[in-house]
Amino acid sequence: MDKGNGTTHVTSGSVFDDIGLEPSEAANLKLRSQLLYIARNIIKIKGMKQMEAAEFYGITRPQVSELVNGKVSRFSLDKLVLMLTRAGYSMEVNLSRAVDPEPPCTQAILKDDRELQIA
C-alpha cells in the first residue's frame, strides 16, 4: 500500500503477523478474533439485547458489552469456545504445517569428496 510518500508496505495478509508477534501469539489472537467476530455477528443477526445475549452465551451483561465492542483481550480461546458451544454451535479445527524456513533435504548423495548432489 502506498503511504503517500512513495514507500510501500507489503503485508502478509494478517495484521497479527505484521505487528511482529511471535507465531504462536499471532495464531492465538487470530483465532480469538475470528471467534469473537462470529459471536458478535450472532448477536446482531438474532437481534438480541445484551441481557438476552448474556443468557444465550452464559456470560454477564458487562461481558456482552465487551464482546460487542470487540475487546478480544478480555476473552480467552477457551472462553469463546465454551460460549459458542453453550449456544449450540459446533466447531472443527483444520491444522496445516507452517512453512519451514528451509526446505527439507530429501536425499543427499556424496559423489566424491568435492561434490554433493541433493535430490
NORHUUR-V47733 format. One record per residue. N is the residue number from 1. RES is the residue in one letter. SS is DSSP state (H for helix, E for strand, L for the rest). PHI is phi in radians with two decimals (none if undefined). PSI is psi in whole degrees, 0 to 359 (* if undefined). Layout:
n | res | ss | phi | psi
N | RES | SS | PHI | PSI
N | RES | SS | PHI | PSI
This chain:
n | res | ss | phi | psi
1 | M | L | none | 134
2 | D | E | -1.38 | 124
3 | K | L | -1.55 | 9
4 | G | L | 1.56 | 346
5 | N | L | -1.91 | 16
6 | G | L | 1.52 | 358
7 | T | L | -1.63 | 155
8 | T | E | -2.18 | 140
9 | H | L | -2.00 | 122
10 | V | L | -1.66 | 127
11 | T | L | -1.81 | 153
12 | S | L | -1.44 | 350
13 | G | L | 1.73 | 353
14 | S | L | -2.29 | 117
15 | V | H | -1.05 | 329
16 | F | H | -1.18 | 325
17 | D | H | -1.29 | 321
18 | D | H | -1.16 | 332
19 | I | L | -1.50 | 5
20 | G | L | 1.55 | 20
21 | L | L | -1.26 | 155
22 | E | L | -1.06 | 148
23 | P | H | -0.94 | 321
24 | S | H | -1.18 | 321
25 | E | H | -1.16 | 317
26 | A | H | -1.11 | 318
27 | A | H | -1.12 | 317
28 | N | H | -1.10 | 314
29 | L | H | -1.15 | 322
30 | K | H | -1.13 | 315
31 | L | H | -1.10 | 315
32 | R | H | -1.08 | 319
33 | S | H | -1.10 | 318
34 | Q | H | -1.12 | 315
35 | L | H | -1.18 | 322
36 | L | H | -1.10 | 317
37 | Y | H | -1.04 | 316
38 | I | H | -1.11 | 313
39 | A | H | -1.07 | 319
40 | R | H | -1.10 | 316
41 | N | H | -1.16 | 326
42 | I | H | -1.08 | 316
43 | I | H | -1.03 | 313
44 | K | H | -1.13 | 312
45 | I | H | -1.10 | 320
46 | K | H | -1.40 | 352
47 | G | L | 1.12 | 35
48 | M | L | -1.37 | 144
49 | K | L | -1.38 | 165
50 | Q | H | -1.08 | 322
51 | M | H | -1.18 | 323
52 | E | H | -1.14 | 317
53 | A | H | -1.14 | 322
54 | A | H | -1.06 | 316
55 | E | H | -1.18 | 318
56 | F | H | -1.02 | 316
57 | Y | H | -1.65 | 351
58 | G | L | 1.27 | 36
59 | I | L | -2.25 | 177
60 | T | L | -1.47 | 162
61 | R | H | -1.07 | 318
62 | P | H | -1.05 | 326
63 | Q | H | -1.19 | 325
64 | V | H | -1.11 | 319
65 | S | H | -1.03 | 317
66 | E | H | -1.12 | 321
67 | L | H | -1.09 | 310
68 | V | H | -1.11 | 327
69 | N | L | -1.53 | 8
70 | G | L | 1.25 | 28
71 | K | L | -1.40 | 74
72 | V | H | -1.05 | 330
73 | S | H | -1.16 | 342
74 | R | H | -1.52 | 355
75 | F | L | -2.22 | 125
76 | S | L | -1.39 | 164
77 | L | H | -1.05 | 317
78 | D | H | -1.03 | 315
79 | K | H | -1.09 | 315
80 | L | H | -1.14 | 319
81 | V | H | -1.09 | 314
82 | L | H | -1.04 | 315
83 | M | H | -1.05 | 312
84 | L | H | -1.22 | 324
85 | T | H | -1.25 | 323
86 | R | H | -1.04 | 328
87 | A | L | -1.44 | 1
88 | G | L | 1.69 | 13
89 | Y | L | -1.73 | 148
90 | S | L | -1.98 | 162
91 | M | L | -2.36 | 155
92 | E | L | -2.24 | 149
93 | V | L | -2.03 | 131
94 | N | L | -2.01 | 125
95 | L | L | -1.98 | 145
96 | S | L | -2.39 | 151
97 | R | L | -1.27 | 134
98 | A | L | -1.10 | 152
99 | V | L | -1.17 | 127
100 | D | L | -1.27 | 141
101 | P | L | -1.10 | 330
102 | E | L | -2.21 | 130
103 | P | L | -1.12 | 144
104 | P | L | -1.19 | 146
105 | C | L | -1.48 | 116
106 | T | L | -1.44 | 328
107 | Q | L | -2.76 | 130
108 | A | E | -2.14 | 129
109 | I | E | -2.13 | 123
110 | L | E | -1.60 | 106
111 | K | E | -1.29 | 315
112 | D | E | -2.67 | 188
113 | D | L | -1.26 | 357
114 | R | L | -1.96 | 346
115 | E | E | -2.26 | 127
116 | L | E | -2.07 | 121
117 | Q | E | -1.83 | 128
118 | I | E | -1.93 | 125
119 | A | L | -2.00 | *
